[in-house]
Amino acid sequence: MSMDSESLPASGPALVAHAAGDLRIDDIPLARPAADEAVVEVSYGGICGSDLHYWLHGAAGESILKAPLVLGHEISGVVVRPAAGGAGPQAGTAVAVHPATPGPGAAKYPADRPNLSPGCTYLGSAARYPHTDGAFSRYVNLPVRMLRPLPDSIDLRTAALIEPASVAWHAVSRAGDIKGKSALVIGSGPIGALAVAVLKRGGAARITAVDLHAKPLEIAAAVGADQVINAADTAAIEAVEADVVIESSGNHHGLASAVRGAVRGGTVVMVGLLPTGMQPVPISLAITRELELKGSFRFNDEIDDVIAALADGSLDIEPVITHEFPLADALHAFEVAKDSTTSGKVLLSFDGEGPDQ
């Protein structure tokens, strides 16, 4: 479907966080797109932990709501009006979205790692004011540089996982060559499970997944984990002695398990975002065992690698999706998504026809 300027809708439904505990479906105006922006009709959106935090706490870490914020950065959709400037995908093109805008300015960061630019903004973020609205909207104007055309072999539902899968791909890439190595993933929520899938594709010899709950471990096994361990079994975790550990739990207990579960001389990649401030972690073990501790934050061009791997069938991530709800049932969807004992990745369907699971 293609829309000219006159036939664009004046407004559309969007999921907006107004404050802690105040999540609404608002009818918001659709502004006239800039010359470098295409209008995308959103098909699916994945609920991220940051979306949950804005709903539950009115903040995600130190990003505090100061005004209503359209949530969402894990989306797929179809271009319904191409950019007036002529660049980017044409009408009818199915797309995934890279939600980052690297920051301008002279602040120092590696030129090939724009994810580290201090002024970087992200769709659906309250890190700066005015906030950067997200894409949980029926229609959204997006710069063409954010859009990634999808091959026919990738359906729009699975494509909603491309953004978090890119986060997982970046984390695994931070560990270096993982082919033939043993791997341990601490925290088997959506990012952890996607890391398991990426490790499997990359040729890790043996993958162990850890979580406190059975459902995440079931999902991790479905995407490639050879062994699963309950997080309470610290002795079993330490006995893994993994060459590479991906810490995706985002709490200090998980990071402690990651340090203890790594082989001497091993690598620990920290993708789970811990709370601000001091953390009680046995860092002395990282020193005496000469572990390499590496941070991992968002991603850069890995989104293109994820799309290629999904297209050729070498990356299996579909089992990470456990629920799908229409936008009208967004509050229920968020309730389900916050319960990691029963859900993996929860999707919102924006076409009004998604199953209520």
JOHUDA-V818755 format. One record per backbone hydrogen bond with DSSP energy under -1.0 kcal/mol. CO is the residue of the C=O (numbers start at 0). NH is the residue of the N-H. If there is no record, write none. Layout:
CO:NH
CO:NH
This chain:
9:29
11:27
12:137
13:25
14:70
15:23
16:68
18:21
21:17
23:15
25:13
27:11
33:36
34:84
35:143
37:141
38:79
38:80
39:139
40:77
42:349
43:75
44:347
47:51
48:52
49:53
50:54
51:55
52:56
52:58
54:20
57:64
59:62
61:63
62:59
68:16
69:133
70:135
71:134
73:45
75:42
75:43
76:94
77:40
78:91
79:2
80:38
82:85
89:92
92:78
93:149
94:76
95:147
98:122
100:120
109:112
112:115
113:116
116:119
120:100
124:131
131:124
134:136
135:14
137:41
139:39
141:37
142:145
143:146
145:97
147:95
150:153
154:158
156:159
157:160
158:161
160:164
161:165
162:166
163:167
164:168
165:169
166:170
167:171
168:172
169:173
171:174
172:175
177:180
180:204
181:243
182:207
183:245
184:209
185:247
188:192
189:193
190:194
191:195
192:196
193:197
194:198
195:199
196:200
197:201
198:203
199:202
202:179
205:182
206:225
206:226
207:184
208:228
209:186
210:230
212:216
213:217
214:218
215:219
216:220
217:221
218:222
219:224
220:223
226:208
228:210
229:232
231:233
232:236
233:237
234:238
236:239
241:262
242:266
243:183
244:268
245:185
246:270
246:271
250:254
251:255
252:256
253:257
254:258
255:259
256:260
260:241
262:265
265:291
266:244
267:293
268:246
269:295
278:280
280:282
281:284
282:286
283:287
284:288
285:290
286:289
288:264
291:267
293:269
300:303
301:305
302:306
303:307
304:308
305:309
306:310
307:311
308:313
308:314
316:319
317:320
319:344
322:346
323:356
324:348
325:328
326:329
328:332
329:333
330:334
331:335
332:336
333:337
335:338
337:339
338:341
338:342
344:321
344:322
345:46
346:324
347:44
348:326
